[in-house]
Amino acid sequence: MTQPPFYVSPEQVMADRADFARAGIARGRSVVVLGYDEGILLVADNPSSRSLNKISEIYDRIAFAGVGKYNEFENLRVAGIRYADLRGYSYDRSDVTARALANAYAQTLGTVFTQDQKPYEVEIVVAEVGHVVADDRIYRLAYDGSVADEQGWVAVGGDSARLNEALAERWRPGMDLRDAHALAVDVLSLPDEGGEPGDPLPDEALEMAVLERHRTRRCFRRITGPLRDAG
């Protein structure tokens, strides 16, 4: 006798996909993005930064950071560069904005989440440095395509809820690059919940870059050594 097909409600399917994606993202190492007086700092806990980057340039004033499954957020990064290049060539470079890019990413992530069997196990940040602090933009995009417009700082990946609590307590507008860097390293170095405080993560375990406000055209600069040597 043929058994009837097993039924799972759409609500349960979506909940299972969300749980699956969140579990994959939480297993990864974290990224912190925060504004400072002269731009936006991006710092990733990434000992493999010489071969695999979590942080990269997308366009003149726009940077990308991703956590989770590397090949999935790398595909999104490449697609973002192609989108930005095409839009800038077809219209004007000023038409390439973090908001438009975040909306494009949201459509892709949302479509994959609802239509494919497996959602992307990623969380990404799109940051754009403005000519003044008030024009800075930081967007966080989740695995399901939801977008959050963050105000000044955000942490994604790992135990991001606890990291964001620490940032909320200590970040302040107008801090300089060294203070922002120290805060990012302290937050990324937080021990597991209930663990004893440990040493700060060494520079070689970090991937760092900045979007510098007063640079002409290309504002992205990767920091490959200790901050004191970054110049």
C-alpha positions as CSV (number, residue, x, y, z in Angstrom):
1,M,0.0,0.0,0.0
2,T,1.4,3.4,-1.0
3,Q,1.9,5.8,1.9
4,P,0.6,9.3,1.5
5,P,3.3,12.0,1.1
6,F,4.6,13.4,4.3
7,Y,3.2,17.0,4.8
8,V,5.2,19.8,6.4
9,S,3.6,23.2,6.8
10,P,5.2,26.2,5.0
11,E,5.7,27.8,8.4
12,Q,7.7,24.8,9.6
13,V,9.7,24.7,6.4
14,M,10.7,28.4,6.8
15,A,11.5,27.9,10.5
16,D,13.7,24.9,9.8
17,R,15.6,26.8,7.0
18,A,16.1,29.8,9.4
19,D,17.4,27.5,12.1
20,F,19.8,25.8,9.7
21,A,21.1,29.1,8.4
22,R,21.6,30.6,11.8
23,A,23.5,27.6,13.1
24,G,25.9,27.7,10.1
25,I,26.5,31.5,10.6
26,A,27.1,31.1,14.4
27,R,29.8,28.6,13.8
28,G,31.9,31.1,11.9
29,R,34.2,33.8,13.2
30,S,32.9,37.3,13.7
31,V,33.3,40.6,11.8
32,V,33.0,44.1,13.4
33,V,32.2,47.2,11.4
34,L,32.2,50.6,13.1
35,G,32.4,54.2,12.2
36,Y,35.1,56.6,13.4
37,D,35.7,60.3,12.8
38,E,37.4,59.9,9.5
39,G,35.6,56.9,8.0
40,I,34.5,53.3,8.6
41,L,36.7,50.5,10.1
42,L,36.2,46.8,9.2
43,V,37.9,44.2,11.3
44,A,37.5,40.4,10.9
45,D,38.6,37.5,13.1
46,N,40.3,35.7,10.2
47,P,43.6,33.8,10.7
48,S,43.3,32.8,7.0
49,S,43.3,36.3,5.7
50,R,46.3,35.7,3.4
51,S,44.3,33.3,1.3
52,L,40.7,34.0,2.1
53,N,39.2,37.4,2.6
54,K,36.1,38.3,4.5
55,I,36.5,42.0,3.8
56,S,36.8,43.6,0.3
57,E,36.2,46.7,-1.8
58,I,33.1,46.8,-3.9
59,Y,33.3,50.2,-5.5
60,D,34.7,53.7,-4.9
61,R,33.2,54.4,-1.4
62,I,31.7,51.0,-0.7
63,A,33.0,47.9,1.1
64,F,31.7,44.4,1.8
65,A,32.1,42.0,4.7
66,G,30.8,38.5,5.0
67,V,30.6,35.7,7.5
68,G,29.3,32.1,7.2
69,K,30.0,29.8,4.3
70,Y,32.9,31.3,2.4
71,N,31.9,30.2,-1.2
72,E,28.4,31.6,-0.7
73,F,29.4,35.1,0.5
74,E,32.2,35.1,-2.1
75,N,29.7,34.6,-4.8
76,L,27.7,37.5,-3.4
77,R,30.8,39.7,-3.3
78,V,31.6,39.0,-7.0
79,A,28.0,39.6,-8.0
80,G,28.1,42.9,-6.1
81,I,31.2,44.1,-7.9
82,R,29.6,43.2,-11.3
83,Y,26.4,45.0,-10.3
84,A,28.3,48.1,-9.2
85,D,30.5,48.2,-12.3
86,L,27.6,47.8,-14.7
87,R,25.5,50.5,-12.9
88,G,28.4,52.9,-12.8
89,Y,29.2,52.4,-16.4
90,S,25.6,52.6,-17.6
91,Y,24.6,55.7,-15.6
92,D,27.1,57.5,-13.3
93,R,29.5,56.5,-10.6
94,S,27.5,58.5,-8.1
95,D,24.5,56.2,-8.8
96,V,26.3,53.3,-7.2
97,T,25.2,53.4,-3.6
98,A,25.3,51.0,-0.6
99,R,21.5,51.3,-0.4
100,A,21.0,50.1,-4.0
101,L,23.5,47.3,-3.5
102,A,21.9,46.2,-0.3
103,N,18.5,46.0,-2.0
104,A,20.0,43.9,-4.8
105,Y,21.5,41.5,-2.2
106,A,18.2,41.4,-0.3
107,Q,16.4,40.2,-3.4
108,T,19.0,37.5,-4.1
109,L,19.1,36.2,-0.5
110,G,15.3,36.4,-0.2
111,T,14.7,34.4,-3.4
112,V,17.2,31.7,-2.4
113,F,15.7,31.5,1.1
114,T,12.1,31.0,-0.1
115,Q,12.6,29.0,-3.3
116,D,15.7,26.8,-2.9
117,Q,16.0,23.8,-0.7
118,K,19.0,25.1,1.2
119,P,19.3,28.8,2.2
120,Y,22.6,30.7,2.1
121,E,24.5,30.3,5.4
122,V,25.7,33.9,5.3
123,E,25.3,37.3,6.9
124,I,26.8,40.3,5.1
125,V,27.5,43.9,5.7
126,V,27.6,46.6,3.0
127,A,29.2,49.9,4.2
128,E,29.5,53.2,2.4
129,V,31.6,56.1,3.7
130,G,30.0,59.6,3.1
131,H,31.7,62.9,2.6
132,V,30.5,63.7,6.2
133,V,29.7,61.4,9.1
134,A,26.0,61.9,8.7
135,D,26.2,60.3,5.2
136,D,27.9,57.1,6.4
137,R,25.8,54.0,5.8
138,I,26.1,50.5,7.3
139,Y,23.6,47.8,6.2
140,R,23.4,44.3,7.7
141,L,21.8,41.7,5.5
142,A,20.6,38.3,7.0
143,Y,20.3,35.0,5.3
144,D,16.6,35.6,4.5
145,G,17.2,38.9,2.7
146,S,16.1,41.1,5.6
147,V,18.0,44.4,5.8
148,A,18.9,46.4,8.9
149,D,20.2,50.0,8.6
150,E,22.7,50.1,11.4
151,Q,23.7,53.3,13.2
152,G,27.5,53.5,13.6
153,W,28.4,49.9,14.3
154,V,27.5,46.3,13.9
155,A,28.9,42.8,14.6
156,V,28.0,39.7,12.6
157,G,28.8,36.0,12.9
158,G,29.7,34.0,15.9
159,D,28.0,35.1,19.1
160,S,26.9,38.4,17.4
161,A,24.3,39.2,20.0
162,R,26.8,39.4,22.8
163,L,29.3,41.3,20.6
164,N,26.7,43.9,19.7
165,E,25.8,44.4,23.3
166,A,29.5,45.2,24.0
167,L,29.6,47.6,21.1
168,A,26.4,49.3,22.3
169,E,28.0,49.9,25.7
170,R,31.4,51.2,24.4
171,W,31.1,52.8,21.0
172,R,30.7,56.5,20.8
173,P,30.4,58.9,17.8
174,G,33.6,60.8,16.9
175,M,36.1,58.3,18.2
176,D,39.4,58.2,16.3
177,L,40.8,55.3,14.3
178,R,43.0,54.0,17.1
179,D,40.2,54.0,19.6
180,A,37.9,52.3,17.1
181,H,40.5,49.7,16.4
182,A,41.1,49.0,20.1
183,L,37.3,48.6,20.6
184,A,37.0,46.2,17.7
185,V,39.9,44.0,18.9
186,D,38.5,44.0,22.5
187,V,35.1,43.0,21.3
188,L,36.4,40.3,18.9
189,S,38.6,39.0,21.8
190,L,35.7,38.4,24.2
191,P,35.8,34.9,25.6
192,D,33.0,32.4,25.3
193,E,30.2,33.2,27.6
194,G,31.3,32.4,31.1
195,G,34.9,32.1,30.1
196,E,37.8,33.9,31.6
197,P,39.1,37.0,29.9
198,G,42.0,36.2,27.6
199,D,44.6,38.1,25.6
200,P,43.6,40.3,22.7
201,L,43.7,38.7,19.3
202,P,47.1,39.2,17.6
203,D,47.4,41.3,14.5
204,E,48.2,38.2,12.4
205,A,44.8,36.7,13.3
206,L,42.9,39.8,12.1
207,E,41.9,41.1,8.7
208,M,41.5,44.9,8.7
209,A,40.5,47.6,6.2
210,V,39.2,51.1,6.3
211,L,37.0,53.3,4.1
212,E,38.7,56.7,4.4
213,R,36.4,59.7,4.0
214,H,38.8,62.2,2.5
215,R,40.4,59.9,-0.1
216,T,39.5,60.8,-3.7
217,R,37.4,58.3,-5.6
218,R,38.7,54.9,-4.2
219,C,38.3,55.2,-0.4
220,F,39.1,51.5,0.5
221,R,42.5,50.8,2.1
222,R,43.5,47.4,3.4
223,I,45.7,47.4,6.6
224,T,48.2,44.6,6.3
225,G,50.3,45.2,9.4
226,P,49.9,46.6,12.9
227,L,47.8,49.7,13.0
228,R,50.7,51.7,14.3
229,D,52.4,51.0,11.0
230,A,49.4,51.7,8.8
231,G,50.3,55.3,8.2
